[in-house]
Amino acid sequence: MKKILYLIFLSLFFNLQSFADEWKIKNKWKISCGIADKESLVINGKPKKSYNKREFKLESVVFKLDKGDVGSCPTDKKPAGGYPYSGRQEITHRLPVGHTIFETDLIVEGAPSARTTIFQIHDGRNKGAPPSWIGVGGDWKIKHKFPKGECSPENCKMIKYLYLETGKKYKFKADIKYEKKR
């Protein structure tokens, strides 16, 4: 059964009050692919030193990759986009059918990379780039990609020409409606 994703609203907000208590919070996460190194992923204040497939609850997460850290996904060791490897550290959450709101505080520190993806929505394929993502480019500018034809300007709103400043806190919110095609 082919899945279709309807991305209703995706944007970056500043100083937004959280309305998460209006919905049931499903705080179940897994590590994707593995751990790049012992400092690359800190969950709830504790470094993740090993990879397991168990779900965990999340209060805070810190992603830290140093120059030269190669991600643990099979494709990370291969050249891509003119670079000899990909640095990657991820956590993942299965998107439930229906209405989901994802909110987080985002603080960037250190030097920019070619592209850092902050948020992705995959479409169930086992390979290829995700059809929807938001990230930060090497110039600290917000970048994004949405599926052609599935994301009208009124449904996918982004603040244009936004540049992130290091050390400043930003509120990120994704409001998603997901339906399975019959």
RODO-2510 file (C-alpha; in nm, 4 decimals, decimal comma):
residues 182
     n   res          X          Y          Z
     1     m     0,0000     0,0000     0,0000
     2     k     0,1546     0,3247    -0,1104
     3     k     0,1688     0,6008     0,1481
     4     i     0,1146     0,9636     0,0638
     5     l     0,2145     1,2392     0,2939
     6     y     0,0270     1,5632     0,3104
     7     l     0,2437     1,8227     0,4671
     8     i    -0,0026     2,0816     0,5898
     9     f     0,2177     2,3341     0,7570
    10     l     0,5843     2,3524     0,8227
    11     s     0,7524     2,6625     0,9549
    12     l     1,0024     2,8132     1,1931
    13     f     0,8539     3,0207     1,4745
    14     f     1,0060     3,2538     1,7312
    15     n     0,8782     3,2869     2,0889
    16     l     0,5778     3,0663     2,0198
    17     q     0,3730     2,9325     2,3084
    18     s     0,3451     2,5568     2,3110
    19     f     0,0035     2,4031     2,2674
    20     a     0,1361     2,0446     2,2967
    21     d    -0,0804     1,9701     2,6011
    22     e    -0,3857     1,9835     2,3741
    23     w    -0,2650     1,6660     2,2027
    24     k    -0,1469     1,3344     2,3384
    25     i     0,2322     1,3421     2,3470
    26     k     0,4031     1,0344     2,1999
    27     n     0,7610     1,0628     2,3114
    28     k     0,9135     0,7437     2,1703
    29     w     1,2399     0,7683     1,9780
    30     k     1,5043     0,5338     1,8348
    31     i     1,8602     0,5823     1,7160
    32     s     1,8917     0,5701     1,3389
    33     c     2,1829     0,3674     1,1909
    34     g     2,4058     0,3830     1,4983
    35     i     2,6405     0,6112     1,6894
    36     a     2,9137     0,8029     1,5016
    37     d     3,1274     0,8248     1,8172
    38     k     3,0897     0,8536     2,1958
    39     e     3,0378     1,2339     2,1805
    40     s     2,8070     1,2551     1,8774
    41     l     2,4780     1,1941     2,0582
    42     v     2,3857     1,3045     2,4107
    43     i     2,0338     1,2082     2,5213
    44     n     1,8865     1,3403     2,8452
    45     g     2,2310     1,4609     2,9532
    46     k     2,4038     1,1228     2,9038
    47     p     2,6264     1,0318     2,6070
    48     k     2,4990     0,7342     2,4087
    49     k     2,7964     0,5038     2,3847
    50     s     2,6271     0,2077     2,2225
    51     y     2,3553     0,1433     1,9697
    52     n     2,0434    -0,0510     2,0487
    53     k     1,7034    -0,0746     1,8838
    54     r     1,5005     0,0012     2,1975
    55     e     1,2798     0,3064     2,2128
    56     f     1,3539     0,5769     2,4670
    57     k     1,1866     0,8915     2,5973
    58     l     1,3488     1,2209     2,5265
    59     e     1,3822     1,5375     2,7323
    60     s     1,6864     1,6777     2,5560
    61     v     1,9215     1,5747     2,2775
    62     v     2,2532     1,7176     2,1608
    63     f     2,4029     1,6255     1,8229
    64     k     2,7764     1,6902     1,7911
    65     l     2,9924     1,5866     1,5013
    66     d     3,3544     1,6923     1,4689
    67     k     3,5325     1,7385     1,1378
    68     g     3,6178     1,3912     1,0112
    69     d     3,3388     1,2061     1,1973
    70     v     3,1725     0,9679     0,9504
    71     g     2,8119     0,8638     1,0087
    72     s     2,7129     0,5018     1,0726
    73     c     2,4580     0,4605     0,7898
    74     p     2,5907     0,2441     0,5007
    75     t     2,5868     0,5321     0,2488
    76     d     2,7779     0,7700     0,4800
    77     k     3,1124     0,6126     0,3903
    78     k     3,0586     0,6793     0,0164
    79     p     3,1312     1,0111    -0,1620
    80     a     2,8248     1,2316    -0,2167
    81     g     2,7691     1,5872    -0,3338
    82     g     3,1395     1,6448    -0,3929
    83     y     3,2340     1,5348    -0,0398
    84     p     3,4265     1,2141     0,0473
    85     y     3,1812     1,1071     0,3200
    86     s     2,8749     1,2181     0,5184
    87     g     2,8794     1,3023     0,8860
    88     r     2,5506     1,1976     1,0415
    89     q     2,3870     1,1389     1,3786
    90     e     2,0112     1,0871     1,3968
    91     i     1,7202     0,9893     1,6101
    92     t     1,3936     0,8804     1,4537
    93     h     1,0231     0,8659     1,5355
    94     r     0,7543     0,6808     1,3411
    95     l     0,4981     0,9267     1,2070
    96     p     0,1492     0,8123     1,3116
    97     v    -0,1512     0,8406     1,0822
    98     g    -0,3470     1,1571     1,1602
    99     h    -0,2378     1,4908     1,3013
   100     t     0,1077     1,5341     1,4563
   101     i     0,2802     1,8394     1,5953
   102     f     0,6555     1,8333     1,6465
   103     e     0,8128     2,1176     1,8442
   104     t     1,1647     2,1750     1,9662
   105     d     1,4099     2,4435     2,0678
   106     l     1,7057     2,4689     1,8344
   107     i     2,0459     2,6170     1,9195
   108     v     2,3307     2,5948     1,6703
   109     e     2,6936     2,6208     1,7779
   110     g     3,0298     2,5747     1,6116
   111     a     3,1201     2,6016     1,2450
   112     p     2,8605     2,5394     0,9728
   113     s     2,8732     2,2289     0,7546
   114     a     2,7802     2,2002     0,3858
   115     r     2,4247     2,1187     0,4975
   116     t     2,2778     2,0183     0,8299
   117     t     1,9326     1,8641     0,8169
   118     i     1,7231     1,9514     1,1202
   119     f     1,3979     1,7739     1,0355
   120     q     1,2998     1,5146     0,7716
   121     i     0,9916     1,3243     0,6690
   122     h     1,0556     1,0005     0,4790
   123     d     0,8065     0,8316     0,2511
   124     g     0,8811     0,4681     0,3334
   125     r     1,1446     0,3995     0,0665
   126     n     1,4604     0,2254     0,1822
   127     k     1,6900     0,4428    -0,0283
   128     g     1,7134     0,7893    -0,1728
   129     a     1,6830     1,1317    -0,0183
   130     p     1,3754     1,2114     0,1902
   131     p     1,1085     1,4034    -0,0037
   132     s     1,0631     1,6612     0,2739
   133     w     1,3333     1,8218     0,4838
   134     i     1,4393     2,1448     0,6497
   135     g     1,7998     2,2239     0,7256
   136     v     2,0731     2,4831     0,7510
   137     g     2,3278     2,5529     0,4757
   138     g     2,6949     2,6413     0,5085
   139     d     2,5981     3,0091     0,5201
   140     w     2,3608     2,9432     0,8170
   141     k     2,0617     3,0074     0,5865
   142     i     1,7482     2,7940     0,6286
   143     k     1,7032     2,5553     0,3355
   144     h     1,4150     2,3216     0,2592
   145     k     1,2740     2,0738     0,0108
   146     f     0,9108     1,9694    -0,0239
   147     p     0,7542     1,7205    -0,2708
   148     k     0,6425     1,8700    -0,6017
   149     g     0,2656     1,9032    -0,6282
   150     e     0,2016     1,7962    -0,2691
   151     c     0,2919     2,1159    -0,0953
   152     s     0,1094     2,4269    -0,2114
   153     p     0,2287     2,7707    -0,0929
   154     e    -0,0690     2,7988     0,1417
   155     n     0,0043     2,4562     0,2941
   156     c     0,3837     2,4774     0,3262
   157     k     0,4894     2,8076     0,4691
   158     m     0,8476     2,9052     0,5348
   159     i     1,0028     3,2261     0,6522
   160     k     1,2208     3,3233     0,3556
   161     y     1,5765     3,4505     0,3811
   162     l     1,6158     3,3433     0,7422
   163     y     1,9705     3,3062     0,8700
   164     l     2,0392     3,1400     1,2037
   165     e     2,2771     3,2975     1,4517
   166     t     2,5036     3,0764     1,6608
   167     g     2,4122     3,0585     2,0278
   168     k     2,0602     3,1990     1,9766
   169     k     1,7570     2,9849     2,0654
   170     y     1,4936     2,9247     1,7956
   171     k     1,1583     2,7471     1,8251
   172     f     1,0937     2,4943     1,5499
   173     k     0,7421     2,3633     1,4897
   174     a     0,6127     2,1194     1,2287
   175     d     0,2355     2,0689     1,2033
   176     i     0,1744     1,7560     0,9946
   177     k    -0,1332     1,5758     0,8626
   178     y    -0,0516     1,2242     0,7444
   179     e    -0,2932     0,9967     0,5605
   180     k    -0,2507     0,6563     0,3970
   181     k    -0,3694     0,6272     0,0403
   182     r    -0,6156     0,3418    -0,0011
***
